[in-house]
């Protein structure tokens, strides 16, 4: 179980790094792409879970856990991006 938690946190860090690179590349402005990327990750996790249902057995369970970790990291990134956008908007930066 510890591996699953570390995997989720690792994917979250990688996604936040990608979000930071996009933020810097856009001239320190929040853009729509920063909201789309975590949603795609969340959707990807759901797709992996649906595929794992068809696989079944122990292999399906492993893929389901991978999908859950992927979806969780996408959700955490989406929450982080939303909080960042809110803070930047209150500071007067768009």
N, C-alpha and C positions, 0 to 999 in steps of 0.2 A: 504494500500500500504506500510505503514511503516513496517508492520509485514513481508511482503515479502522481503523487503530490509534487515531487521534484520536477517531473516532466511537465506538469501543468504550469508551474512557476517559471520553468525555463522557456516554454512557449510564450508565456505572458511577457517575459523580459524581451524576447526577440521581437514580438509585435510592438512593444513600446519603443524599441530601438528603431523599427521601421517607421513608426508614427513620428518619432523625433526627427528622423532624416527627412521625411516628407515636409514636416513643419519648417525645418531649416531651408529646404530647397524652395519652398514657396515664399520665402522672404519673411519668415516669422508670422505667418497668417494661418489661421485655421481654415481649411477648405473642406468641401464635401467629401473628398477622398478619405479623409481621416475618420469619417463616420461609416463609410462603405466598407473599408477593409475589415474592421472587427465583425461587421454583420456577415460578410462573406465567410469568415472563420467560423462564426457561430453556425451558419448554414452548412458549412463543410462538416462540422462535428455531427450535426443531425443526419446528414447523408451517410456518414460512416456508421452511425448507429443503425440506420435503416438497412444498410448492406449487411451489417453483422447479424441482424435478425434472420436474414436468408441463409447465412453461413451455418449458424447454429453450433452447438457443441462448445468445447473449450476455446477453439480458435475464434468463434463468434463472440465469446465473452471477452477475449483479449481485444478484439476490434471495438467492441462496445465501450470498454474502458478507455481505449484510445480516443474514440469519438467524444466521450464525456469529457476527457481532459481537453481536447481541442475546443469543444463548445464552451467549457468553463473559462478557458483562457481568452476566447473571443468575447465572452460576456464581461470579464474583468477589464479587458482593453476598452470595450465600449463604455463602461462606467467611468474609467479613467479619462477617456477622451471627452466625455460629457462634462465631467467636473472641470477639466482643463478649459474647455470652451466657456463654461460659465464663469470661471475665475478671470479669464482674459477679457470677457465681455464686460464684467464689472469693473475691471481696471481701465477700460476704454480702448483696448486693442481688439481688432477684429482679425 
